[in-house]
Amino acid sequence: MNLLRVKIYQPNAHYRMPFTYQRRHTYPIPPYSTIIGFLINALGFFDQREKLYTNGIRKLKLSIAGKFGSKVTEYIWFRNMSKKAHLSKFNYVENRENNGHVEHPGGQSPMKIDVLHDVCLIIYLGHEDLEILEEIKENLINPIKRLEILHLGRAEDWIVYADEPKIIEEKQLSYLDFGGNFNHFFWIPENFYIEEDGDWISNSNKNFEGLLYNLPTFSEVEGYEENYNRHGKRNFKYVRAKLNDGLIVGQKLMMDEELNLPIFLGELNG
């Protein structure tokens, strides 16, 4: 298996936990679906039947690690199209003027949202075909086909490459039993890949510490082949993964020697 390493910096980011509402919590690092969406955007996959998507992105193994400098809770306006909220603010349905200004219809209320600052992410993409990784790398470095501004999380959470995406060679990897704290967050999937005696084998996360989540991976957009509306209703696949805070004791790890970080290549298709 071949590896492509992508190092990303974000001044601000919010990776929303979908089951939080009154206060919108964030994961400390993005889930798999967020990284997949980033790749689809950067590589310009308007038609997801393209060969690089079906034979490339859909067959990737993915590892995500990261850390952040601080977390703050901000207030935002949450808008809604409730008729009752509109009447409460504007008095009658046809009116949109408030204090001499024409405003958004409906109502709005303050909402708390957690935002990370100084986010550093290390993402590893694994694939059997080196040529596919090389093509992904070139499109990430020069994203002339991108669908939108490159971001992770919210549309305003722009990204900067902290280093040029790099193919990791076998000699840059090591395998060892480790006990200590890496000071990064990791997603450790239920099944991840590690090399043993020259073969890539599946390993389990059962002996690793961490909170267990069902994380979205790939999605199918309803009616996509008829209207190519990539913002339509999505049906996601999920994998189970543990969110580890960096403390790992007595486990055999595949290590990136340059960064001294473990790599947990997850199987995204279940």
Rosetta silent file (secondary structure, phi, psi, omega in degrees, C-alpha in Angstrom):
SEQUENCE: MNLLRVKIYQPNAHYRMPFTYQRRHTYPIPPYSTIIGFLINALGFFDQREKLYTNGIRKLKLSIAGKFGSKVTEYIWFRNMSKKAHLSKFNYVENRENNGHVEHPGGQSPMKIDVLHDVCLIIYLGHEDLEILEEIKENLINPIKRLEILHLGRAEDWIVYADEPKIIEEKQLSYLDFGGNFNHFFWIPENFYIEEDGDWISNSNKNFEGLLYNLPTFSEVEGYEENYNRHGKRNFKYVRAKLNDGLIVGQKLMMDEELNLPIFLGELNG
SCORE:     score description
SCORE:     0.000 S_00000001
   1 L     0.000  141.886  179.877    0.000    0.000    0.000 S_00000001
   2 E  -105.778  151.317 -175.303    1.167    3.517   -0.832 S_00000001
   3 E  -125.225  138.962  171.693    0.657    6.574    1.369 S_00000001
   4 E  -118.302  125.430 -179.703    0.091   10.271    0.673 S_00000001
   5 E  -103.315  131.891  179.051    0.517   12.658    3.622 S_00000001
   6 E  -125.256  119.802  179.031   -1.364   15.968    3.709 S_00000001
   7 E  -106.370  126.109 -173.583   -0.616   18.528    6.447 S_00000001
   8 E  -126.218  141.145  172.536   -3.233   21.242    6.885 S_00000001
   9 E  -118.503  137.966  174.738   -3.479   24.382    9.025 S_00000001
  10 E  -130.923  125.664  175.965   -6.732   26.182    9.798 S_00000001
  11 E   -60.731  -40.420  179.277   -6.940   29.452   11.751 S_00000001
  12 E  -141.396  149.637  178.248  -10.510   28.531   12.791 S_00000001
  13 E  -160.729  149.866  173.545  -12.664   25.442   12.366 S_00000001
  14 L  -138.700  117.693  177.909  -15.902   23.836   13.484 S_00000001
  15 L  -110.029   92.136 -165.454  -16.553   20.139   12.798 S_00000001
  16 E   -65.100  133.818  166.991  -20.112   19.842   13.950 S_00000001
  17 L   -79.070  116.719 -169.011  -21.384   16.955   16.032 S_00000001
  18 L   -67.324  -15.688 -177.420  -24.729   16.382   14.266 S_00000001
  19 L   -96.377   15.494  177.618  -26.615   15.411   17.423 S_00000001
  20 L  -114.687  141.268 -172.681  -26.031   18.781   19.192 S_00000001
  21 L  -131.061  -70.651 -174.568  -28.398   21.733   18.775 S_00000001
  22 L   -57.133  -38.450  168.148  -28.814   24.420   21.453 S_00000001
  23 E  -124.074  119.475 -174.991  -25.043   24.507   21.746 S_00000001
  24 E   -86.795  105.008 -178.757  -23.331   23.204   18.637 S_00000001
  25 L   -80.451  159.247  179.096  -20.368   21.134   19.761 S_00000001
  26 E  -122.358  144.434  167.060  -17.393   20.326   17.552 S_00000001
  27 L   -68.214  152.118  177.163  -15.250   17.241   17.167 S_00000001
  28 L   -72.146  -22.444  174.868  -11.572   18.022   17.910 S_00000001
  29 L  -138.307  155.776 -175.562  -10.657   16.663   14.455 S_00000001
  30 L   -69.859  146.521  173.947  -12.842   16.234   11.353 S_00000001
  31 L   -73.472  172.199 -175.629  -14.727   12.961   10.758 S_00000001
  32 H   -59.212  -41.882 -176.572  -14.068   10.853    7.665 S_00000001
  33 H   -61.898  -32.918  179.221  -16.963   12.315    5.648 S_00000001
  34 H   -66.795  -41.117  177.957  -15.547   15.835    6.047 S_00000001
  35 H   -68.133  -40.617  177.773  -12.184   14.768    4.594 S_00000001
  36 H   -61.565  -43.840  177.168  -13.913   12.897    1.760 S_00000001
  37 H   -61.462  -38.608  176.163  -15.963   16.017    0.972 S_00000001
  38 H   -60.466  -44.224  179.975  -12.773   18.088    0.962 S_00000001
  39 H   -65.471  -41.918  177.810  -11.193   15.701   -1.571 S_00000001
  40 H   -60.372  -41.577  177.930  -14.301   15.759   -3.783 S_00000001
  41 H   -65.220  -51.036 -175.223  -14.197   19.560   -3.731 S_00000001
  42 H   -63.660  -36.680 -177.434  -10.449   19.868   -4.352 S_00000001
  43 H   -89.943   -4.052  173.627  -10.429   17.346   -7.201 S_00000001
  44 L    71.587   40.962 -178.627  -13.554   18.791   -8.815 S_00000001
  45 L   -83.398   77.824  173.669  -15.785   15.704   -8.889 S_00000001
  46 L   -69.623  -38.648  175.166  -18.997   17.236  -10.210 S_00000001
  47 L  -106.722  110.380 -175.155  -19.792   13.826  -11.730 S_00000001
  48 L   -80.827   14.025  170.948  -19.008   11.131   -9.171 S_00000001
  49 L   -94.666    1.527  179.022  -18.914    8.469  -11.871 S_00000001
  50 L   -63.246  148.739 -175.090  -15.451    9.687  -12.897 S_00000001
  51 H   -60.689  -40.810 -178.330  -12.745    7.023  -12.821 S_00000001
  52 H   -65.727  -24.198  176.704  -10.547    8.870  -10.295 S_00000001
  53 H   -81.558  -51.144 -174.782  -13.518    8.934   -7.910 S_00000001
  54 H   -68.836  -40.207 -178.690  -14.761    5.349   -8.348 S_00000001
  55 H   -96.053  -12.496 -177.890  -11.295    3.727   -8.502 S_00000001
  56 H  -107.386  -77.615 -175.358   -9.465    6.305   -6.407 S_00000001
  57 H   -59.732  -42.342 -176.966  -11.391    8.115   -3.664 S_00000001
  58 H   -67.404  -17.000 -178.145  -13.862    5.267   -3.088 S_00000001
  59 H  -110.230   12.414  179.879  -10.999    2.812   -2.489 S_00000001
  60 L   -72.579  150.203  162.226   -8.896    4.986   -0.197 S_00000001
  61 E  -103.471  140.457 -169.373   -7.811    4.020    3.309 S_00000001
  62 E  -131.075  135.412  174.340   -7.795    7.104    5.526 S_00000001
  63 E  -125.537  133.096 -177.568   -5.980    8.160    8.717 S_00000001
  64 E  -128.265  126.856  174.307   -6.784   11.428   10.529 S_00000001
  65 E  -135.710  158.268  178.862   -4.804   13.042   13.369 S_00000001
  66 E   179.443  171.938  176.361   -4.707   16.590   14.673 S_00000001
  67 E  -151.644  167.756  178.926   -4.530   19.103   17.478 S_00000001
  68 E  -142.884  159.240 -176.741   -5.670   22.648   18.187 S_00000001
  69 E   -81.361  -42.297 -178.104   -4.458   25.608   20.218 S_00000001
  70 E  -158.205  164.822  176.603   -7.693   26.675   21.925 S_00000001
  71 E  -131.883  132.809  178.522  -11.470   26.374   21.809 S_00000001
  72 E  -125.380  157.590  175.469  -13.958   29.216   22.306 S_00000001
  73 E  -109.214  121.527 -177.615  -17.752   29.363   22.398 S_00000001
  74 E  -111.804  165.180  171.683  -19.287   32.035   20.172 S_00000001
  75 E  -103.859  136.967  172.647  -22.796   33.298   19.531 S_00000001
  76 E  -129.575  162.726  173.369  -24.307   33.138   16.047 S_00000001
  77 E   -88.861  127.320  176.591  -27.759   33.958   14.694 S_00000001
  78 E  -103.612  115.146 -176.858  -29.783   30.862   13.854 S_00000001
  79 E   -92.538  151.057  175.251  -32.413   31.684   11.220 S_00000001
  80 E  -144.754  162.579 -179.442  -35.668   29.834   10.636 S_00000001
  81 L  -105.265   29.000  179.229  -38.688   30.154    8.340 S_00000001
  82 L   -67.197  128.897  177.796  -41.286   29.746   11.067 S_00000001
  83 H   -62.952  -39.481  179.916  -44.443   31.761   10.330 S_00000001
  84 H   -62.575  -42.878  179.090  -44.968   32.301   14.054 S_00000001
  85 H   -66.613  -36.873  178.449  -41.431   33.693   14.461 S_00000001
  86 H   -63.896  -46.043  179.672  -41.919   35.943   11.413 S_00000001
  87 H   -63.826  -36.629  179.255  -45.167   37.378   12.791 S_00000001
  88 H   -62.994  -32.473 -176.631  -43.550   37.938   16.191 S_00000001
  89 H   -92.724  -40.320 -171.493  -40.830   40.070   14.573 S_00000001
  90 H  -110.697   -5.844  173.598  -42.605   41.758   11.632 S_00000001
  91 L    79.993  -35.329  175.326  -46.270   41.751   12.816 S_00000001
  92 L  -146.557  157.306 -167.096  -47.763   40.590    9.485 S_00000001
  93 L   -59.712  -42.291 -173.229  -46.765   38.081    6.807 S_00000001
  94 L   -74.722  -12.479 -175.489  -46.072   40.481    3.931 S_00000001
  95 L   -87.042  137.890  172.736  -43.761   42.719    5.965 S_00000001
  96 L  -130.741   10.885 -177.278  -39.954   42.290    6.003 S_00000001
  97 E   -98.116  131.260  179.523  -38.993   45.739    7.254 S_00000001
  98 E  -136.937  118.250 -178.996  -37.645   46.187   10.775 S_00000001
  99 L    54.971   39.272  176.382  -36.410   49.558   12.076 S_00000001
 100 L    83.276    3.116 -179.041  -36.177   50.875    8.534 S_00000001
 101 E  -121.284  137.209  174.457  -34.182   47.889    7.187 S_00000001
 102 E   -80.314  125.697 -173.775  -35.384   45.037    4.983 S_00000001
 103 L  -122.503  174.000  178.851  -34.354   41.788    6.687 S_00000001
 104 L   -62.860  136.936  177.988  -34.418   38.023    6.162 S_00000001
 105 L   -67.324  164.470 -179.293  -37.942   36.558    6.451 S_00000001
 106 L    88.026 -152.456 -179.309  -38.818   34.323    9.353 S_00000001
 107 E  -127.177  176.968  176.428  -37.201   34.584   12.752 S_00000001
 108 E  -150.866  151.936  179.500  -33.823   34.297   14.353 S_00000001
 109 E  -145.455  151.755  179.826  -32.423   33.361   17.739 S_00000001
 110 E   -70.655  142.465 -178.960  -28.938   33.330   19.284 S_00000001
 111 E  -134.684  137.085  175.424  -27.104   30.004   19.171 S_00000001
 112 E   -84.651  140.893  178.515  -23.883   28.928   20.869 S_00000001
 113 E  -141.742  133.382  178.309  -21.231   27.303   18.696 S_00000001
 114 E   -85.615  131.403 -177.927  -17.819   25.884   19.669 S_00000001
 115 E  -127.194  131.722  176.976  -14.948   27.020   17.436 S_00000001
 116 E   -89.735  144.509  176.247  -11.392   25.648   17.379 S_00000001
 117 E  -119.538  148.391  178.313   -8.411   27.950   16.822 S_00000001
 118 E    54.487   61.585 -177.894   -4.961   27.136   15.391 S_00000001
 119 E   -88.856  131.045  175.272   -5.918   23.710   14.063 S_00000001
 120 E  -121.464  122.923 -178.035   -3.167   21.427   12.720 S_00000001
 121 E  -119.378  142.069  172.439   -4.224   18.265   10.858 S_00000001
 122 E  -124.055  115.682 -175.119   -2.185   15.356    9.503 S_00000001
 123 E  -117.197  132.574  176.726   -4.081   13.224    7.007 S_00000001
 124 E  -115.823  129.070  175.341   -2.803   10.028    5.383 S_00000001
 125 E  -108.375  124.729 -179.804   -4.393    8.611    2.229 S_00000001
 126 E  -111.953  135.999  179.681   -3.632    4.967    1.492 S_00000001
 127 E  -153.938  149.531  179.147   -4.129    3.254   -1.883 S_00000001
 128 L   -69.292  -29.092 -174.067   -2.798    0.219   -3.715 S_00000001
 129 L  -101.180  111.791 -179.477   -2.126    2.244   -6.883 S_00000001
 130 H   -63.767  -34.773 -179.137    0.711    4.775   -6.586 S_00000001
 131 H   -62.909  -35.916  177.881   -0.342    6.513   -9.819 S_00000001
 132 H   -65.969  -42.865  177.430   -3.738    7.345   -8.322 S_00000001
 133 H   -63.784  -38.316  177.956   -2.094    8.904   -5.252 S_00000001
 134 H   -62.805  -40.311  179.065    0.225   10.895   -7.517 S_00000001
 135 H   -67.116  -41.340  176.117   -2.795   12.218   -9.429 S_00000001
 136 H   -61.543  -43.740  179.385   -4.575   13.137   -6.187 S_00000001
 137 H   -57.743  -48.374 -178.058   -1.406   14.862   -4.987 S_00000001
 138 H   -63.143  -37.361  178.751   -1.089   16.980   -8.130 S_00000001
 139 H   -72.063  -28.552  175.803   -4.738   18.017   -7.927 S_00000001
 140 H   -73.385  -40.252  179.964   -4.351   19.009   -4.272 S_00000001
 141 H   -67.811  -39.419 -177.766   -1.253   21.097   -4.999 S_00000001
 142 L  -128.036   77.650 -171.345   -2.866   22.757   -8.017 S_00000001
 143 L   -80.991   62.514 -176.208   -6.659   22.528   -7.502 S_00000001
 144 L   -70.794  -16.966 -179.429   -7.671   24.160  -10.782 S_00000001
 145 L  -100.853    8.328 -175.000  -10.820   21.987  -10.964 S_00000001
 146 L   -55.238  147.490 -179.887  -12.000   22.725   -7.414 S_00000001
 147 L   -84.771  -31.708 -178.740  -15.741   23.174   -6.954 S_00000001
 148 L  -146.917  176.567  170.529  -15.456   25.757   -4.139 S_00000001
 149 L   -57.151  137.194 -178.210  -12.876   27.482   -1.954 S_00000001
 150 L   -67.876  123.789 -178.229  -10.932   24.747   -0.144 S_00000001
 151 E  -149.741  163.701  174.524  -12.314   24.399    3.366 S_00000001
 152 L  -135.546  120.604 -176.602  -12.881   21.846    6.126 S_00000001
 153 L   100.983 -121.165  176.657  -15.956   22.146    8.317 S_00000001
 154 L   -75.998  163.236  179.879  -17.952   25.309    7.627 S_00000001
 155 L   -61.438  -28.956 -179.489  -17.676   27.137    4.302 S_00000001
 156 L   -85.044   -3.105 -178.236  -15.721   29.908    6.061 S_00000001
 157 L   -89.410   72.588 -177.343  -13.173   27.478    7.570 S_00000001
 158 E   -66.757  156.197 -178.490  -10.542   27.873    4.846 S_00000001
 159 L  -115.531  154.755  171.952   -7.448   25.696    4.790 S_00000001
 160 E  -130.380  135.616  174.569   -3.744   26.322    4.220 S_00000001
 161 E   -73.492  121.025  177.262   -1.274   23.558    3.424 S_00000001
 162 L   -74.510  -19.579  177.736    1.306   23.513    6.214 S_00000001
 163 L  -157.782  157.221  178.887    3.554   21.519    3.890 S_00000001
 164 L   -66.961  134.260  175.895    3.325   20.281    0.317 S_00000001
 165 L   -50.490  137.478 -167.704    1.420   16.967    0.082 S_00000001
 166 E  -136.394  134.675  172.317    4.024   14.214    0.090 S_00000001
 167 E   -75.387  127.772 -179.018    4.230   10.544   -0.897 S_00000001
 168 E   -94.712  123.104  179.820    5.538    8.553    2.086 S_00000001
 169 L   -86.413  159.602 -178.019    8.022    5.832    1.208 S_00000001
 170 H   -56.400  -36.871 -178.197    8.315    2.513    3.018 S_00000001
 171 H   -68.361  -13.781  178.491   11.680    3.494    4.517 S_00000001
 172 H   -90.397    1.154  179.307    9.990    6.409    6.297 S_00000001
 173 E  -108.818  147.070  175.121    7.751    4.029    8.252 S_00000001
 174 E  -135.580  163.886 -176.596    8.637    2.043   11.338 S_00000001
 175 E  -132.572  122.448 -175.898    6.778   -0.523   13.443 S_00000001
 176 E  -155.225  161.417  171.351    7.066   -0.665   17.201 S_00000001
 177 E   -87.629  130.529 -171.223    5.315   -1.268   20.502 S_00000001
 178 E  -131.010  149.074  170.438    4.710    2.085   22.133 S_00000001
 179 E  -140.481  117.497 -178.712    3.573    3.535   25.429 S_00000001
 180 E   162.944 -170.650 -176.569    3.176    7.286   25.824 S_00000001
 181 E  -117.992  122.881 -179.165    1.333   10.430   24.817 S_00000001
 182 L   -89.185   -7.975  178.317    1.493   11.789   21.245 S_00000001
 183 L    58.913   33.018  173.254   -0.388   15.019   22.133 S_00000001
 184 L  -136.198  155.908  169.087   -2.689   14.602   19.126 S_00000001
 185 E   -89.168  146.909  178.603   -6.225   13.382   18.671 S_00000001
 186 E  -135.933  142.274  161.937   -6.717   10.290   16.495 S_00000001
 187 E   -89.305  123.183  177.270   -9.633    8.464   14.957 S_00000001
 188 E  -114.036  101.881 -174.695   -8.925    4.761   15.496 S_00000001
 189 E   -70.242  161.838 -179.127  -11.399    2.786   13.354 S_00000001
 190 L   -56.727  -36.442  174.837  -12.821   -0.574   14.306 S_00000001
 191 E  -129.873  119.490  177.038  -10.654   -2.090   11.584 S_00000001
 192 E  -131.245  164.809 -170.834   -7.426   -0.436   10.488 S_00000001
 193 E  -104.581  141.360  175.921   -4.449   -1.636    8.485 S_00000001
 194 E  -144.269  148.850 -179.363   -0.906   -2.347    9.596 S_00000001
 195 E   -87.537  137.937  177.999    1.955   -4.103    7.828 S_00000001
 196 E  -146.528  120.818 -179.617    3.218   -7.405    9.203 S_00000001
 197 L    54.522   39.796  176.682    5.847   -9.638    7.557 S_00000001
 198 L    84.003   -2.752  179.624    5.479   -7.755    4.277 S_00000001
 199 E  -116.270  148.220  174.684    1.658   -8.034    4.150 S_00000001
 200 E   -89.450  120.787 -177.980   -1.022   -5.490    5.012 S_00000001
 201 E  -122.565  158.171  179.780   -3.381   -6.990    7.585 S_00000001
 202 E   -85.521  134.152  179.134   -6.455   -5.713    9.391 S_00000001
 203 E  -118.219  161.269 -177.219   -6.067   -4.809   13.064 S_00000001
 204 E  -107.854  152.664  178.380   -8.702   -4.094   15.751 S_00000001
 205 L   -95.228   10.331 -172.112   -9.130   -1.046   17.985 S_00000001
 206 L   -63.740  -24.070 -179.782  -10.486   -3.048   20.942 S_00000001
 207 L   -97.467    9.042  178.974   -7.315   -2.548   23.016 S_00000001
 208 L  -102.780  145.151  176.987   -7.147    1.202   22.409 S_00000001
 209 L   -79.561  150.863  175.031   -8.643    3.856   24.696 S_00000001
 210 L   150.625  157.648  175.320  -11.210    6.326   23.363 S_00000001
 211 E   -77.435  138.475 -175.329  -14.847    7.306   23.047 S_00000001
 212 E   -93.672  129.936  179.227  -16.711    5.223   20.475 S_00000001
 213 E  -129.481  154.140  164.473  -18.592    6.979   17.654 S_00000001
 214 E   -94.413  112.295 -175.256  -20.470    6.029   14.506 S_00000001
 215 E  -106.417  136.471  176.227  -18.798    8.232   11.902 S_00000001
 216 E   -70.695  148.933  176.855  -20.165    8.962    8.412 S_00000001
 217 E  -124.207 -103.299 -179.239  -17.958    8.111    5.440 S_00000001
 218 E   -85.112  155.840  178.926  -19.246    8.013    1.852 S_00000001
 219 E  -132.897  155.024  171.526  -22.689    9.204    0.840 S_00000001
 220 E  -113.932  128.182  179.927  -25.108    8.687   -2.028 S_00000001
 221 E   -90.253  123.936 -178.831  -27.110   11.746   -3.135 S_00000001
 222 L   -62.463  129.654  177.189  -30.735   10.932   -3.947 S_00000001
 223 L    71.208   18.016 -174.404  -31.531   11.641   -7.598 S_00000001
 224 H   -63.240  -39.484 -177.300  -27.961   12.708   -8.367 S_00000001
 225 H   -69.596  -18.605  177.917  -27.828   11.091  -11.811 S_00000001
 226 H   -87.040  -38.064 -173.102  -30.967   12.988  -12.853 S_00000001
 227 H  -125.836   -5.052 -179.921  -30.072   16.507  -11.673 S_00000001
 228 L    52.376   33.681  177.769  -26.383   16.439  -10.566 S_00000001
 229 L   -91.139   95.866 -176.554  -27.369   18.358   -7.430 S_00000001
 230 L   -73.169   -6.150  177.223  -24.574   17.425   -5.036 S_00000001
 231 L   -97.536   11.986  179.329  -26.292   19.426   -2.271 S_00000001
 232 L   -76.208 -174.769 -179.007  -29.342   17.155   -2.275 S_00000001
 233 L   -62.877  132.616 -177.185  -30.392   14.677    0.410 S_00000001
 234 E  -113.248  140.825  172.366  -27.538   12.329    1.299 S_00000001
 235 E  -112.482  116.469 -171.239  -27.613    8.769    2.585 S_00000001
 236 E   -96.087  151.153  161.873  -24.389    7.991    4.436 S_00000001
 237 E   -91.689  157.047 -176.890  -22.428    4.865    5.188 S_00000001
 238 E  -133.326  150.188  169.779  -20.942    4.660    8.692 S_00000001
 239 E  -128.450  152.338  176.723  -17.956    3.099   10.431 S_00000001
 240 E   -91.428  132.058 -178.082  -17.337    2.721   14.146 S_00000001
 241 E  -146.613  149.792  176.331  -14.227    4.502   15.406 S_00000001
 242 E   -97.248  138.013  173.405  -12.728    5.541   18.722 S_00000001
 243 E   -92.536  107.150 -177.823  -11.683    9.124   19.381 S_00000001
 244 E   -99.516  137.792 -176.411   -8.311    8.804   21.121 S_00000001
 245 L   -92.404   12.454  174.976   -6.732   11.820   22.860 S_00000001
 246 L   111.059  -15.120 -179.516   -3.134   10.750   22.187 S_00000001
 247 E   -88.395  115.072 -178.702   -2.451    8.390   25.081 S_00000001
 248 E  -132.547  127.644 -174.488   -1.534    4.954   23.703 S_00000001
 249 E  -125.284  125.926  168.548    0.020    2.224   25.808 S_00000001
 250 E    61.952   38.648  179.334    1.628   -1.046   24.759 S_00000001
 251 E  -120.673  147.604  174.804    0.276   -1.345   21.204 S_00000001
 252 E   -77.391  124.701 -173.629    2.035   -2.214   17.956 S_00000001
 253 E  -124.639  148.413  168.385    1.926    0.903   15.800 S_00000001
 254 E   -93.836  121.155 -170.454    2.813    1.920   12.277 S_00000001
 255 E  -112.666  140.199  166.115    4.799    5.134   12.701 S_00000001
 256 E   -84.739  106.935 -173.299    5.653    8.069   10.460 S_00000001
 257 L   -64.179  -33.714 -177.921    9.287    8.469   11.526 S_00000001
 258 L   -65.199  -40.447 -177.930    9.568   12.054   10.299 S_00000001
 259 L  -101.646   -8.415 -177.061    6.651   13.292   12.444 S_00000001
 260 L    55.400   49.387  179.125    6.805   10.565   15.123 S_00000001
 261 E  -129.749  142.797  175.344    3.068    9.912   14.763 S_00000001
 262 E   -76.929  155.719 -179.219    1.119    6.657   14.417 S_00000001
 263 L  -119.601  124.177  179.551   -0.981    5.982   11.325 S_00000001
 264 L  -117.440   86.279 -176.458   -4.416    4.342   11.609 S_00000001
 265 E   -75.203  107.914 -176.092   -5.513    3.596    8.040 S_00000001
 266 E   -87.084  145.231  171.742   -9.258    3.030    8.268 S_00000001
 267 E   -85.017  114.575 -170.636  -11.389    0.897    5.981 S_00000001
 268 L   -90.445   -9.151 -176.368  -14.137    3.325    4.915 S_00000001
 269 L  -103.454   15.602  175.122  -16.479    0.941    3.138 S_00000001
 270 L    79.921    0.000    0.000  -17.354   -1.194    6.160 S_00000001
